Amino acid sequence: MKKLHLFVLLLLVVGGLQAQDNSSTEKSAKEEREQKKLKRISLFKQLEEGENLYQREFSGGARINTDGWSGFLEMGRRKSREKVTYYQFEFAEKKNPKEDKKPGSIKDIDQYGFVYSEKPYIYGKKNNFYQAKLGIGQQRLIGGKGNKNGVLVNAIFYGGLSVGLLKPYYLNIVDPNTGNAVQAKYGENAAYDQAFTDRSAIIGGAGFGKGWGELTIVPGAHAKTGLRFDWARFNEVVSALEVGVNAEYYTKDIPLMVFQPDKKFFFNAYLALQFGKRWDKKK
């Protein structure tokens, strides 16, 4: 009888210990799940709302200038919490505000009554002017995001070298001497220059491909300053709007229009959109 009581007592003790162990295991598993959940929440909040401390960033975008357009690529390297040094390549075209695009003359009317015309042209234009720019700049933090719907605000300072590419602008005109159609650029012949500004003598544009073999390189320098507003929900994404002003100086006068003075210095305001990504440097 004593042995039976002892056996029952032993079973109760073992059962209690096993129940306690199971309870402890369940509690430990529950705590582990809670820790993982908190870690995921913390990581999500860091991506969504935390400070942007990524070491690298790459983006591209387009810019509308008050005197033309440009497209650019940008690589950034973080130096500190508040500073990012970035390198930018940009390709742009200058346009004079006085440019006036005209339709080409009527070429033919077919048997169905459809009208065909020559290529449109810009009246009084002498040259296309493109620029390849390479420079270095810095972003300085003004205001960080308070939450996922916040906006990251940076001040921008930037400068570098420009390579101006001057391309002759060709028109199809009526030769005043022979009456034949010829392709002409401004400045090569006095008689053609006169026809160049006579709308009745202009047939139409010669096309975008004409003149690339006659490029003139004009060195220069450029600088800009502005504000960049990044509204991306996650810090690893670049989605930004930039507004600012840009100044450029070239080593010789740039002739763009017949009826406008040539100039070396250009100043404009701009609005840019850019998109890209951020990441940490691999160790």
C-alpha positions as CSV (number, residue, x, y, z in Angstrom):
1,M,0.0,0.0,0.0
2,K,2.9,2.4,0.8
3,K,4.4,1.6,-2.5
4,L,1.2,2.5,-4.3
5,H,1.0,5.8,-2.4
6,L,4.6,6.6,-3.3
7,F,4.0,5.8,-7.0
8,V,1.0,8.1,-7.1
9,L,2.9,10.8,-5.4
10,L,5.8,10.4,-7.9
11,L,3.3,10.6,-10.8
12,L,1.8,13.8,-9.4
13,V,5.2,15.4,-9.0
14,V,6.4,14.4,-12.5
15,G,3.1,15.6,-14.0
16,G,3.4,19.0,-12.2
17,L,7.0,19.4,-13.4
18,Q,6.0,18.6,-17.0
19,A,3.0,21.0,-16.9
20,Q,5.3,23.7,-15.5
21,D,7.9,22.9,-18.2
22,N,5.2,23.0,-20.9
23,S,3.9,26.3,-19.5
24,S,7.4,27.7,-19.5
25,T,8.0,26.5,-23.1
26,E,4.7,28.1,-24.3
27,K,5.6,31.3,-22.5
28,S,9.0,31.4,-24.0
29,A,7.6,30.8,-27.5
30,K,5.0,33.5,-27.0
31,E,7.7,35.9,-25.9
32,E,9.8,35.0,-28.9
33,R,6.9,35.7,-31.2
34,E,6.3,39.0,-29.5
35,Q,10.0,40.0,-29.9
36,K,9.9,39.1,-33.6
37,K,6.7,41.2,-34.1
38,L,8.2,44.2,-32.3
39,K,11.3,43.9,-34.4
40,R,9.3,43.9,-37.6
41,I,7.3,46.9,-36.4
42,S,10.5,48.7,-35.5
43,L,12.1,47.9,-38.8
44,F,9.0,49.1,-40.7
45,K,8.8,52.3,-38.7
46,Q,12.5,52.9,-39.4
47,L,12.0,52.5,-43.1
48,E,8.8,54.5,-43.1
49,E,9.4,57.2,-40.6
50,G,12.9,57.1,-39.3
51,E,15.9,59.2,-40.3
52,N,17.5,58.8,-43.7
53,L,21.0,57.5,-43.0
54,Y,21.6,55.4,-46.1
55,Q,25.2,55.7,-47.3
56,R,24.6,55.7,-51.1
57,E,21.9,56.9,-53.5
58,F,21.4,57.0,-57.2
59,S,18.7,58.8,-59.2
60,G,17.7,60.3,-62.5
61,G,15.3,62.9,-63.6
62,A,14.3,65.7,-65.9
63,R,14.4,69.5,-65.5
64,I,12.3,72.2,-67.1
65,N,14.2,75.5,-67.3
66,T,13.0,78.9,-68.1
67,D,15.3,78.8,-71.2
68,G,15.1,75.1,-72.2
69,W,15.2,71.6,-70.8
70,S,17.6,69.0,-69.4
71,G,17.9,65.4,-68.2
72,F,20.4,64.2,-65.6
73,L,21.8,61.3,-63.6
74,E,23.0,61.7,-60.0
75,M,25.1,59.6,-57.6
76,G,25.2,60.6,-53.9
77,R,27.6,59.6,-51.0
78,R,26.5,60.4,-47.4
79,K,29.2,62.2,-45.4
80,S,27.2,62.7,-42.2
81,R,23.6,62.8,-40.9
82,E,23.1,66.3,-42.5
83,K,25.4,66.2,-45.5
84,V,25.4,64.2,-48.8
85,T,28.0,64.9,-51.5
86,Y,26.6,64.1,-55.0
87,Y,28.0,63.9,-58.5
88,Q,25.8,64.8,-61.4
89,F,25.9,64.5,-65.2
90,E,23.4,66.6,-67.2
91,F,22.5,67.0,-70.8
92,A,20.6,70.1,-71.8
93,E,19.4,72.4,-74.6
94,K,19.1,76.2,-74.5
95,K,16.1,77.8,-76.1
96,N,15.6,81.5,-76.6
97,P,12.2,82.8,-75.3
98,K,11.7,84.6,-78.6
99,E,11.7,81.4,-80.6
100,D,8.6,81.2,-82.9
101,K,7.9,77.8,-84.5
102,K,6.3,78.2,-88.0
103,P,4.7,75.5,-90.2
104,G,6.5,74.6,-93.4
105,S,5.1,75.7,-96.8
106,I,2.5,73.5,-98.5
107,K,4.2,70.8,-100.4
108,D,1.4,69.1,-102.3
109,I,-2.3,68.3,-102.4
110,D,-3.2,64.8,-103.4
111,Q,-6.2,63.5,-105.4
112,Y,-8.1,63.0,-102.1
113,G,-7.6,66.6,-101.0
114,F,-5.0,65.9,-98.3
115,V,-2.5,68.6,-97.7
116,Y,1.2,67.8,-97.3
117,S,3.6,70.4,-96.0
118,E,7.3,70.8,-95.4
119,K,8.9,70.4,-92.0
120,P,8.1,73.2,-89.5
121,Y,10.9,75.6,-88.6
122,I,11.9,78.2,-86.1
123,Y,12.0,81.6,-87.6
124,G,15.2,83.5,-87.1
125,K,17.1,80.7,-85.4
126,K,20.8,80.5,-86.1
127,N,22.1,77.6,-84.0
128,N,21.0,74.9,-81.7
129,F,22.9,75.0,-78.4
130,Y,23.3,71.8,-76.3
131,Q,25.4,71.4,-73.1
132,A,27.0,68.4,-71.5
133,K,27.6,69.2,-67.8
134,L,29.6,67.4,-65.1
135,G,29.8,68.7,-61.5
136,I,29.9,68.1,-57.8
137,G,27.5,69.4,-55.2
138,Q,26.2,69.0,-51.7
139,Q,22.8,68.4,-50.1
140,R,22.4,69.9,-46.6
141,L,19.5,68.8,-44.4
142,I,17.0,71.5,-43.4
143,G,14.1,69.4,-42.2
144,G,13.6,65.7,-41.7
145,K,10.5,63.7,-41.9
146,G,8.3,63.7,-38.8
147,N,6.3,60.7,-40.1
148,K,5.6,58.6,-43.2
149,N,3.6,61.5,-44.8
150,G,6.3,64.0,-44.1
151,V,8.7,65.7,-46.5
152,L,12.5,65.6,-46.4
153,V,13.9,69.1,-47.2
154,N,17.4,69.7,-48.4
155,A,19.3,72.8,-49.5
156,I,21.3,72.2,-52.7
157,F,24.7,73.7,-53.7
158,Y,26.3,72.6,-56.9
159,G,28.9,73.6,-59.5
160,G,31.0,72.2,-62.3
161,L,32.2,72.3,-65.9
162,S,30.1,72.6,-69.1
163,V,30.9,71.6,-72.6
164,G,28.7,73.6,-75.0
165,L,27.9,72.1,-78.4
166,L,26.9,74.6,-81.0
167,K,25.1,73.0,-84.0
168,P,24.2,75.0,-87.1
169,Y,20.5,75.3,-87.7
170,Y,19.6,74.5,-91.4
171,L,16.6,75.6,-93.4
172,N,15.4,74.7,-96.8
173,I,15.1,78.0,-98.7
174,V,14.7,79.3,-102.2
175,D,18.0,80.4,-103.7
176,P,17.5,84.1,-104.6
177,N,19.9,83.7,-107.5
178,T,18.7,80.5,-109.2
179,G,15.2,80.0,-107.7
180,N,16.1,76.4,-106.7
181,A,15.6,74.9,-103.3
182,V,18.8,74.7,-101.2
183,Q,19.7,73.8,-97.6
184,A,21.4,76.7,-95.9
185,K,22.7,77.8,-92.5
186,Y,23.0,81.4,-91.3
187,G,26.4,83.1,-91.9
188,E,27.7,81.0,-94.8
189,N,26.4,83.3,-97.6
190,A,25.1,86.9,-97.5
191,A,22.4,86.1,-100.1
192,Y,21.2,83.1,-98.1
193,D,21.2,85.1,-94.9
194,Q,18.8,87.6,-96.5
195,A,16.5,84.7,-97.6
196,F,16.9,83.2,-94.1
197,T,14.9,86.1,-92.7
198,D,12.4,86.3,-95.5
199,R,9.4,84.0,-94.7
200,S,8.3,83.9,-98.3
201,A,11.7,82.4,-99.2
202,I,11.7,79.8,-96.5
203,I,10.4,76.4,-97.6
204,G,10.8,74.6,-94.2
205,G,13.2,73.0,-91.7
206,A,16.0,70.8,-92.9
207,G,15.5,68.3,-90.1
208,F,17.0,67.4,-86.8
209,G,19.8,65.3,-88.3
210,K,21.4,68.1,-90.4
211,G,24.4,69.9,-89.0
212,W,25.8,67.3,-86.5
213,G,29.0,67.0,-88.4
214,E,29.7,70.7,-87.9
215,L,29.6,71.0,-84.1
216,T,31.6,73.7,-82.4
217,I,32.7,73.0,-78.9
218,V,32.5,75.9,-76.4
219,P,33.9,75.3,-72.9
220,G,32.2,76.9,-69.9
221,A,31.2,76.5,-66.2
222,H,27.9,76.3,-64.3
223,A,26.5,76.6,-60.8
224,K,23.2,76.2,-59.2
225,T,21.4,76.4,-55.8
226,G,17.9,75.4,-54.8
227,L,15.7,73.3,-52.5
228,R,14.9,69.7,-52.8
229,F,11.6,68.2,-51.4
230,D,11.6,64.4,-51.0
231,W,8.1,63.0,-50.3
232,A,8.9,59.2,-50.7
233,R,7.1,57.1,-48.1
234,F,10.2,55.0,-47.5
235,N,13.7,56.4,-47.0
236,E,15.2,53.8,-49.4
237,V,13.3,55.4,-52.3
238,V,14.1,58.8,-53.9
239,S,11.0,60.7,-55.1
240,A,11.9,64.4,-55.1
241,L,10.9,67.8,-56.5
242,E,13.6,70.4,-56.8
243,V,13.3,74.2,-57.5
244,G,16.1,76.6,-57.8
245,V,18.2,78.9,-60.0
246,N,21.1,78.1,-62.4
247,A,23.9,80.2,-63.9
248,E,26.2,79.4,-66.8
249,Y,29.2,81.1,-68.4
250,Y,30.8,80.2,-71.7
251,T,34.2,81.3,-73.1
252,K,32.6,83.0,-76.2
253,D,29.3,84.5,-77.3
254,I,26.6,82.0,-78.2
255,P,24.6,83.0,-81.3
256,L,21.1,81.6,-81.0
257,M,18.8,84.0,-82.9
258,V,19.2,86.5,-85.7
259,F,17.2,89.2,-84.0
260,Q,18.6,88.7,-80.5
261,P,22.0,89.7,-79.1
262,D,24.6,86.9,-78.6
263,K,25.7,86.3,-75.0
264,K,28.2,84.3,-72.9
265,F,26.2,84.3,-69.6
266,F,22.9,82.5,-69.1
267,F,20.7,82.6,-66.0
268,N,17.5,80.6,-65.4
269,A,15.1,79.2,-62.9
270,Y,14.2,75.6,-63.0
271,L,11.8,72.9,-61.8
272,A,13.0,69.3,-61.6
273,L,11.6,65.8,-60.8
274,Q,13.8,62.9,-59.9
275,F,13.4,59.3,-58.9
276,G,15.8,56.6,-57.6
277,K,16.9,54.5,-54.7
278,R,19.2,54.5,-51.6
279,W,21.2,51.7,-50.0
280,D,24.0,51.0,-47.6
281,K,27.6,50.3,-48.7
282,K,28.5,46.6,-48.4
283,K,31.2,46.0,-45.8
